Amino acid sequence: MTRKLPSNLLIGAVLVALVVAVALLSLVWTPHDFAQMNIRGKFAAPGAEHWLGTDQLGRDVVSQLMAAARNSMAVAFIAVLLGGSIGVALGLTASAVGGVFEEGIMRLADLGFAFPALLFAIMLAAVFGPSLSNAVLAIAFINIPIFARVTRASANQIWMREYVAAARAAGLGRFAISRDHVLPNIAAPIIVQATIEFAVAILAEAALSYLGLGAQPPAPSWGRMLSEAQTLIYLAPQLAIYPGLCIVTAVLGFGLLGDGLRDVTDPRLSRER
């Protein structure tokens, strides 16, 4: 009998597919040039030409939202890939070597948790100036200790399995075992964590851009659109509502997707169902 997929997985997959589709579409088409300004046409009402109207500079809102989705997805993907790759490598190495080295890696991970993305982004902005690349580095930095801990905890369980003991008896080294046996068997929790971190990365990018530490004009960002709309909340509240809804949709989608993947891949939760 085919097991029914959890509803949170299906809803999350639909929302994520919608956001990713819009981001990919913006690479080849947007209704208008997102940076094109038309002061005479500012605050235009939604219509056939501008589906969601225009902002305080006469820029098309739909085009800005679509281009901002592309930037948010790119930041989240690069940050999670970079931070996840380093974190997984550190976690695997710590589990394979053990002893003082493992404890040292975990204490460094604890130290990494003391520097949130916002603080690290402020430090980078003070030295190199605010930019989207610095936001990527800041978000990637906070992902390293998270992936290191998840990988190390999962890998330690695999090292106690019989097939790993058989591989060691066959003469395989610790790093070869980590590559051939440990990593493939801990891929599921790593993928689940990466999906959840996508949601965190999107929210972090929006927060950093809102504070002026992320995407810089004219590059669109949901967070900067919120920042620009805060002084117009009584005049044109829709300018804050639209990017806010986009952020909620993306974060909720990746969050539900990660939660659903966890439910599917965790055997204990499967038994409970």
N, C-alpha and C positions, 0 to 999 in steps of 0.2 A: 504494500500500500504506500502510495506516494505521500510523503510528509508535507503538510501544509506549511507554506512559508509564513513567518510572522508578519502581521500587518505593518509594524513599524519598519521592517525591511522594505516592504513594497512601497509604502508612502515615501520613505527616504529615497529610494531609488528613483521614483518618479520626479521628486523635487530636484534631486541632483542632476538627473538627465535634462530637466528643463533649464537649469542654470548653465550647465555645460553647453547645451545646444545654443543658447543665446550667446554665450561667450565665443563659441566657434563661429557662429554666424556673423558676429561683429568683425571678424577678421577679414571678411570679404564683402560685407554689406551692412550699412546702417541707413536709416531713412534720410539723414542729412549728415554733413560734416559736424562731428561733435564739438569742434572748436570754433565753428563759424558763428560770429556774433552779429546780431541785428538789433541795435538799441531801439529802433522804432517798433520792433515787434516784440518787445519784452512783455512778459506776463500774458502772453497770448493764451486764450482758452483752448482746450482740446478741440481738435477738428480734423478735417481730412488731411491737411498739410502737416500739422503737428499733432500727433495722436494724443499726447499727454500735455500739450501746450509747450510753452517756452519759459526759461528762467529769467532772472533779473537782467541778464545781458542779451536776451533774445536767442539763446542757444536751445536747440531742440532737446527736450528732456529725455525722450526715448533713446536717442542716439547716445546721449551721455550715460544713461543707465546701461546700455548694451556694451559700450566701450569700457565702462567701469567694471562690469562683470568679467570682461577679458583680463583686465589688470588684476582683479582680486584672485581669479583662478590661477593666473601665472605666479603671483606672489605666493599663494598657498602651496602650489605644486613645488616650486623651487625650494621654498623654505622647509617644507616637510621632507622633500627628497634629500636635501643637504643635511639637515639636522638628523633625520632618520638614518641616513647612511653612516654618519659618524657615530651616532649613538649605538646602532646595532653592532658596528665593528668593535666599539669599546666594550659593550656588554658581552659579546661572544668571547673576546680576548680575556676579559676578567673571569668569566666562567671557566674557560679552558685552562688558564694559568693558576687561578686560585691564590690562596695565601695572602701575603702582604700586598701583592699587586691588585688583587680583587678588592681588598679593603680600601686601598688607595683610590681606585677608580670610583668606588661608591662614595667615598668622602668628597671627591671632586664633584660628583653628581649632586651631592647635598649642597655644596658650595654654589653650584650653578643655579639651584632653586632660589638662592638668596638674591639673584639678579633678574628681576622680571623684565619682560621685553620692553616695557616703557622706559625703565631706567637705563637699560642698555642702549636703546635707541637715542635717548637724550645724550648719553655719553658719546655715541658715534656722531650725532648731529653737532655737538660742541667741537669735535675735532675735524670732521670732514664736511659738515653741513648736512641739512636734511635732504633726503632723496629716497627714492623707492628701493634702491639697492641696499641702503643702510637699513631700511625697514625689513627687507628680506633677511639680512644678516642677524638682526635682532630677534626675529621670530625663529629663525633656524637655531639660534643659540639656546633658546629656552626649550627647544625640542630635543637637544642632545641628551640631557640627563634623564628625560622621560623615557626615551627609547632605550637608553643604556640600562635603566632599572628593569623595564619590561623584558628586555632581551636576556639580561642576566638571570632574572628569576625564572623565566621559562626554560632557559638553557640548563640551569642547575637541575631541573627535574628530568631533563632528557639524559643527562650524564649518569643518572642512576638506573637507566634502562639496560636490559640484558643485551640488546643488540649493540649498544655502545661498548659494553664490556667485551663482547665478542670481537668487535673491531679493534679494540686495544690489544687483545690477545693475538690478533692477526698481525700486529706490528705497525698499525697505523698511528701516526703522530697525533697529538692533540689538535693541531690546527687543521689537519686533513679530516679528522673526525668532525670538527666543528663545521667544516665546509660541506662535507658529504652526508652527514647524518643529523647533526644538531640543527643547523639552519633550516633545512627543508621541513623539519618537524615542528619548528616554532614559527613558521611563516604565517599561520592563521592569526595568532595573537598580535603579531607585528602589523599585519594588514588591518586588523580591527583598530589598533591604536592609531595607525596612520590616518584612517578614515575619520576618527574622532578629532585628531589633531588638525585635519583640514578645516573643520568647523572653528576650532580655536584660532587657527591662522587667519581665517577670513575676518573673524571678529577683531583680532589684534591689528590687522592691516587697516581696518576701518577706524579703529581707535587712534592709531598712529597718524593716519591721514587727517582725521578730525582735529588733531592737535598740531597739524602742520609739519609732522615729522615723516610723513610717507610720501605719496605721489605729489609732485609739484605741478602747478599749472604749466601748460594747458592739459596735461594728462588727467583724465577724469578718474574720480574715486568716489565710491559711495560715502565714505567717511567725510571727504572734503565737501561733497554736496550737502551733507547734513550740517557741516560747519558754516557753509555759506548761507544756508537757509535759516539758521537760528535767529538771525536778526529780522527775518521776514515772516516769522511764524504767524503773525496776525494778518499780514497782508496777503501772503500766498502760502498757507500751511501745507498745500500739496507738495511743495518742493522739498519738504522734510519728510512727508509721508512716503513718497515713492522710494527714495533710497533706503529708508528705514524698513520698508516691506521687503526690499531686495535682500538686505542683510539678514532679516529674520528668515526668509525663505531658504537662503543658502546655508545658514548656520543650522536651522532646524533640519534641513534635508540631510546634511552630512552627519549630524548628531543621531538622527533616527536610523540612517544607514549603518553607522558604526554600531549602534545598539542592536540592530537587527542581525548584523553579522556576528556579533558576540553571542547572541541567543542561538544562532545556527551552529556555530563552531564549538561552543562550550558543551561538552558531553553531559556535564552535570545538569545544565539547564534543559538539555534535550530529554534527559530521563524524567525531569520534573514535569515536562509537558506530556 
